[in-house]
Amino acid sequence: MVQRQLPRPSELFELMQFKKPQLNGKKRRLESALTVHDLRDIAKRRTPAAAFDYTDGAADAELSMNRARQAFEDIEFHPDILKPAEHVDTSLEILGDRSALPFGIAPTGFTRLMQTEGEVAGAGAAGAAGIPFTLSTLGTTSIEDVKAANPHSRNWFQLYVMRDREISYGLVERAAAAGFDTLMFTVDTPIAGARLRDTRNGFSIPPQLSLKTVANAIPRPWWWYDFLTTPKLEFASLSSTGGTVGDLLNAAMDPTISYEDLKVIREMWPGKLVIKGVQNVPDAVKLIEAGVDGIILSNHGGRQLDRAPVPFHLLPQVVREVGRDATVIVDTGIMNGADIVAAVALGAKFTLVGRAYLYGLMAGGREGVDRMIEILSGEIRRTMTLLGVASLDELEPRHVTQLRRLTPVAGDPANFPQFS
């Protein structure tokens, strides 16, 4: 028979701790976010549809983006038991210098339209965390202002080679003068992809207002207050704006870019040079043999060619061909620190996060980006500890199995393209 008694208040207080209420609304929002998906939910509530969809959307049916995310979910980890990993080291050397974590912030355009702090928030958060920040050619903060926001940490610059080559060359010179250490030459955007959400929303800079746009923004007065009371939104590194996103990209990009352009940029740029947008093994091999400092397996977040290869699926093949010593970086689809651990295990030297960064920015400005980095960092450390891995160098392909949903049709010659 269980003996019953009246509860003693002193014992109750030992078992129950009341959480101190958080009166700061922003801090309360961000503390409630336990995953990047939570930050996305907050961002969607706080940001007008046109700006949110520019971040959240992709090209055409958005198959490339969704497949890339699914690929990271379709993995199986293989932990080692009785192998202590009490003190986990997440730092590494990438492109000639240290990073405190195996990921950096990817280049994003139109950033201050998402949230007014824009690249200043991203660069500041990256600097505080000891990871690289990448400024886009289509960024809304200038090269010099990003350097001022992140003066003592690593800044990278993403370059589009435009129809007017002199504009691109000028950006290269400015980035070098400002002390940016790595140039990210992007090669997967000869023209703009069909980003249907943007077309439906009339997304442009400046925004094209409609009754639908205004109605959607009414419940979000804080966004309009920030937009109307801060400096004019423009491409800070370019001299002209106007038109839809596709119009701007088509005016800026050039489908004739070639290895000759790569040669010119290599001669101009004094720092590390990486090529972003590599999507097959032969191109990866050719670029590494050409002596670039690194390649980024990327389908532009699914925002260009829909049904493009999934970078995470491509990673093991590329590493087998170019060797584990080559600097192979991966982006597209990363939403969890475990995704990053899996990529490193399969041979990636580094990863980049774009949407995750912008979800944090839209959720809470600089503090939101800090929270995104904190979430991913915690997930990385926890995953490594559970795997029995104390450093990134200990991660190996044996720790991960890719469970493929998409496999080529056996015997179909179309699945074995010939590359010259």
C-alpha positions in Angstrom: 0.0 0.0 0.0 1.4 3.4 -1.0 1.7 5.8 1.9 0.3 9.2 1.0 1.0 12.6 2.6 0.3 16.2 2.0 2.9 17.8 -0.3 5.5 19.9 1.4 6.1 23.3 -0.2 9.9 23.0 0.2 9.9 19.8 -1.7 7.6 21.2 -4.4 10.0 24.1 -5.0 12.9 21.6 -5.4 10.9 19.8 -8.2 9.4 22.9 -10.0 11.3 25.9 -11.2 9.3 28.8 -12.6 10.9 30.5 -15.6 11.4 34.2 -15.3 9.3 35.9 -17.9 11.1 37.6 -20.8 9.6 41.0 -21.3 11.6 41.9 -24.4 9.5 40.8 -27.3 12.4 40.2 -29.7 14.4 38.2 -27.2 11.3 36.2 -26.4 10.7 35.4 -30.0 14.3 34.3 -30.6 14.6 32.3 -27.4 11.5 30.3 -28.6 13.3 29.4 -31.8 15.0 26.0 -31.3 15.7 25.3 -35.0 16.2 27.1 -38.3 12.7 26.0 -39.3 11.4 27.9 -36.2 13.3 31.0 -37.3 11.6 30.6 -40.7 8.2 30.5 -39.1 8.9 33.7 -37.2 10.3 35.4 -40.4 7.2 34.5 -42.4 5.0 36.1 -39.7 7.1 39.3 -39.6 8.0 39.9 -43.3 5.8 40.9 -46.2 5.1 38.1 -48.7 7.2 39.6 -51.5 10.3 39.9 -49.4 9.8 36.6 -47.6 9.1 34.7 -50.8 12.2 36.1 -52.5 14.2 34.4 -49.8 12.1 31.3 -49.4 11.4 30.6 -53.0 13.3 29.0 -55.9 13.0 28.5 -59.6 10.0 27.0 -61.5 8.5 24.2 -59.4 11.2 24.5 -56.8 12.2 20.9 -57.2 15.9 21.6 -56.9 15.6 23.3 -53.6 13.2 20.7 -52.1 15.4 17.8 -53.4 18.5 19.4 -51.8 16.8 19.7 -48.4 15.4 16.2 -48.7 18.9 14.8 -49.5 20.2 16.0 -46.1 17.2 14.5 -44.4 17.8 11.2 -46.2 21.0 10.2 -44.4 21.9 7.7 -41.7 24.6 8.4 -39.2 26.8 5.6 -37.8 28.1 6.6 -34.3 31.0 5.0 -32.5 30.3 3.9 -29.0 32.5 4.1 -25.9 34.5 6.7 -27.6 34.6 9.9 -25.5 34.2 13.2 -27.3 33.7 15.5 -24.2 35.5 18.5 -25.7 34.4 19.0 -29.3 36.6 21.3 -31.6 34.5 22.7 -34.5 37.3 25.0 -35.8 39.2 24.4 -39.1 41.4 26.1 -41.6 39.7 27.1 -44.8 41.3 29.0 -47.7 44.3 30.1 -45.7 42.9 31.1 -42.4 40.9 29.8 -39.4 37.1 29.6 -39.0 35.6 28.8 -35.7 32.8 26.7 -37.3 32.6 24.6 -40.5 30.2 27.1 -42.2 30.1 30.6 -43.4 27.4 33.0 -44.5 26.7 32.7 -48.2 26.2 35.8 -50.5 22.6 37.0 -50.8 21.2 39.9 -52.9 18.6 42.5 -51.9 19.4 41.7 -48.3 18.2 45.0 -46.7 14.8 44.4 -48.2 14.4 41.4 -46.0 15.3 43.3 -42.9 16.8 46.8 -42.8 20.0 45.9 -41.0 20.9 43.7 -43.9 24.6 42.8 -44.6 25.8 44.9 -41.6 23.9 42.4 -39.3 25.3 39.4 -41.2 28.9 40.6 -41.3 28.8 41.7 -37.6 27.3 38.3 -36.5 29.8 36.4 -38.6 32.7 38.4 -37.2 31.5 37.8 -33.6 31.3 34.1 -34.3 34.6 33.9 -36.0 33.3 32.7 -39.4 33.5 34.2 -42.9 30.9 36.5 -44.3 30.3 36.8 -48.1 29.0 40.0 -49.7 27.0 39.6 -53.0 27.6 41.7 -56.1 23.8 42.4 -55.7 24.2 43.3 -52.0 22.5 46.3 -50.5 25.5 47.4 -48.4 28.8 48.6 -50.0 32.1 46.7 -49.9 33.5 49.4 -47.7 30.6 49.4 -45.2 30.8 45.6 -44.8 34.5 46.0 -44.1 33.6 48.6 -41.5 31.0 46.3 -39.9 33.4 43.4 -39.8 36.9 44.9 -39.6 38.9 42.2 -37.9 37.4 39.0 -39.3 37.1 37.4 -42.7 35.1 39.0 -45.6 34.6 37.3 -48.9 33.2 38.8 -52.1 30.9 37.1 -54.6 31.4 38.3 -58.1 29.1 38.2 -61.2 31.0 38.9 -64.4 28.7 41.3 -66.1 28.1 42.4 -69.7 30.1 45.5 -68.9 33.3 43.9 -67.8 34.7 47.1 -66.4 32.0 47.2 -63.7 33.1 43.7 -62.5 36.7 44.6 -62.7 36.1 47.7 -60.6 34.4 45.6 -57.9 37.3 43.2 -57.8 39.7 46.1 -57.3 37.5 47.6 -54.5 37.2 44.3 -52.7 41.0 43.8 -52.8 41.6 47.3 -51.6 39.2 46.7 -48.7 41.1 43.7 -47.6 38.6 40.9 -48.6 40.6 37.7 -48.6 38.6 35.5 -51.0 36.8 36.0 -54.3 33.8 33.8 -55.1 33.4 33.8 -58.9 29.9 32.7 -59.6 29.4 30.8 -62.9 25.8 29.4 -62.7 23.9 32.5 -63.6 24.2 33.3 -67.3 20.6 34.5 -67.1 18.0 34.7 -64.3 16.1 31.6 -63.4 12.3 31.6 -63.5 11.5 32.6 -60.0 7.7 32.4 -60.2 7.0 33.6 -56.7 8.8 36.9 -57.4 6.9 37.3 -60.7 3.5 36.7 -58.9 4.5 39.1 -56.1 5.8 41.8 -58.5 9.0 41.7 -56.6 11.5 44.4 -57.6 13.6 47.2 -56.2 12.0 49.6 -55.6 8.9 47.4 -54.6 6.0 47.6 -57.0 3.0 48.3 -54.7 -0.4 46.8 -55.4 -3.5 46.4 -53.3 -2.4 42.9 -52.6 1.0 44.1 -51.5 -0.4 46.8 -49.2 -3.0 44.4 -47.7 -0.3 41.9 -46.9 2.0 44.5 -45.3 -0.7 46.1 -43.1 -0.3 43.6 -40.3 3.5 44.2 -40.4 3.9 47.9 -39.7 7.4 47.4 -38.2 8.7 46.3 -41.6 7.3 49.5 -43.3 8.6 51.7 -40.4 12.1 50.3 -40.9 11.9 50.5 -44.7 10.7 54.1 -44.7 12.9 55.5 -42.0 16.3 54.1 -43.1 18.6 54.9 -46.0 17.3 54.3 -49.5 17.4 50.7 -50.6 19.7 50.2 -53.6 22.5 48.0 -54.9 25.3 49.6 -53.0 28.1 48.3 -55.3 26.2 49.1 -58.5 25.1 52.4 -59.9 21.6 51.7 -61.2 18.5 50.0 -60.0 14.9 49.5 -61.2 12.9 46.8 -62.8 12.0 43.3 -61.8 14.6 41.0 -60.2 14.8 39.0 -63.5 15.3 42.2 -65.5 18.1 43.3 -63.2 19.8 40.0 -63.4 19.5 39.7 -67.1 21.0 43.2 -67.5 23.9 42.4 -65.1 24.7 38.8 -66.1 26.3 37.7 -69.4 25.8 34.2 -70.9 29.1 34.5 -72.8 31.4 34.2 -69.7 34.1 31.6 -70.3 37.5 30.3 -69.1 39.0 33.4 -70.6 37.1 35.5 -68.0 38.3 33.2 -65.3 41.9 33.8 -66.5 41.5 37.6 -66.4 39.9 37.5 -62.9 42.7 35.2 -61.6 45.3 37.6 -62.8 43.6 40.6 -61.2 42.8 39.0 -57.8 45.6 38.8 -55.2 43.8 36.5 -52.7 42.1 33.1 -52.8 39.8 32.4 -55.8 36.9 29.9 -55.6 34.4 29.0 -58.3 30.7 28.9 -57.2 28.1 26.9 -59.1 30.0 23.7 -60.1 27.4 21.0 -60.9 29.2 18.1 -62.5 32.4 16.0 -61.9 34.3 16.9 -65.2 33.9 20.6 -64.5 35.2 20.1 -60.9 38.2 18.2 -62.2 39.0 20.8 -64.8 38.8 23.7 -62.4 41.0 22.0 -59.8 43.5 21.1 -62.5 43.4 24.8 -63.6 44.7 25.8 -60.2 41.7 27.5 -58.6 41.9 27.6 -54.8 38.5 25.9 -54.3 35.2 25.0 -55.9 31.7 25.3 -54.5 29.2 22.6 -55.4 26.0 24.6 -55.7 22.9 24.9 -57.8 22.3 28.5 -56.5 19.9 27.3 -53.8 17.7 25.9 -56.5 17.1 29.4 -57.9 18.5 28.9 -61.4 18.0 25.6 -63.2 15.2 23.6 -61.7 15.9 19.9 -61.6 19.7 20.6 -61.4 21.9 18.1 -59.6 21.7 18.0 -55.8 25.1 19.3 -54.5 25.2 17.0 -51.5 24.6 13.9 -53.8 27.4 15.1 -56.1 29.9 15.6 -53.2 31.3 12.0 -52.8 31.8 11.7 -56.6 33.7 15.0 -56.8 35.9 14.2 -53.8 36.8 10.8 -55.2 37.9 12.5 -58.5 39.7 15.5 -57.2 41.0 14.1 -53.9 40.2 14.8 -50.3 43.0 17.5 -50.2 41.1 19.7 -52.7 39.0 22.5 -51.2 35.5 21.4 -52.0 32.7 23.5 -50.4 29.0 22.7 -50.5 25.9 24.8 -50.2 22.1 24.5 -51.0 19.6 22.9 -48.7 21.4 23.2 -45.3 18.9 23.7 -42.5 20.5 21.9 -39.6 23.9 21.5 -38.1 23.7 17.8 -38.7 23.6 18.6 -42.4 26.9 20.3 -42.1 28.5 17.4 -40.1 27.3 15.0 -42.9 28.8 17.1 -45.6 32.2 17.3 -43.8 32.2 13.6 -43.2 31.7 13.0 -47.0 34.7 15.2 -47.8 33.5 18.8 -47.9 36.1 21.2 -46.4 33.4 23.8 -45.7 29.8 24.7 -46.2 27.7 27.9 -46.8 24.3 28.9 -45.5 22.1 31.4 -47.2 18.4 31.0 -46.5 19.1 30.0 -42.8 21.0 33.3 -42.4 18.1 35.3 -44.0 15.5 33.5 -41.9 17.4 34.7 -38.8 17.8 38.2 -40.1 14.1 38.5 -40.8 13.2 37.0 -37.5 15.3 39.5 -35.4 17.9 41.5 -37.2 21.4 41.1 -35.9 20.2 39.2 -32.9 18.4 36.8 -35.2 21.5 36.1 -37.2 23.4 35.5 -33.9 20.6 33.0 -32.9 20.9 31.2 -36.2 24.6 30.7 -35.7 24.0 29.6 -32.1 21.4 27.0 -33.3 23.6 25.6 -36.0 26.7 25.6 -33.8 24.8 23.7 -31.0 23.5 21.1 -33.5 27.0 20.6 -34.9 28.5 20.1 -31.5 25.7 17.8 -30.3 25.9 15.6 -33.5 29.7 15.3 -33.3 29.5 14.3 -29.6 26.8 11.7 -30.3 29.0 10.3 -33.2 32.0 10.0 -30.8 34.0 12.6 -32.9 36.0 15.2 -31.1 37.2 17.2 -34.1 36.2 17.7 -37.7 39.3 15.9 -38.9 37.9 12.7 -37.3 34.8 12.7 -39.5 34.9 10.1 -42.2 32.6 8.8 -45.0 31.9 5.7 -42.8 30.0 8.0 -40.4 27.3 8.7 -43.0 25.2 6.7 -45.5 23.2 8.6 -48.1 19.8 7.1 -48.5 18.9 8.0 -52.1 15.3 8.5 -53.3 16.4 9.6 -56.7 18.4 7.1 -58.7 19.2 7.0 -62.4 17.2 4.6 -64.6 19.6 1.7 -65.2 20.8 1.3 -68.7 19.5 4.6 -70.0 22.3 6.2 -72.0 20.8 9.6 -71.2 22.0 9.2 -67.6 25.6 8.9 -68.7 26.4 12.2 -70.5 29.7 12.6 -72.3 31.8 15.6 -71.4 34.5 17.0 -73.6 
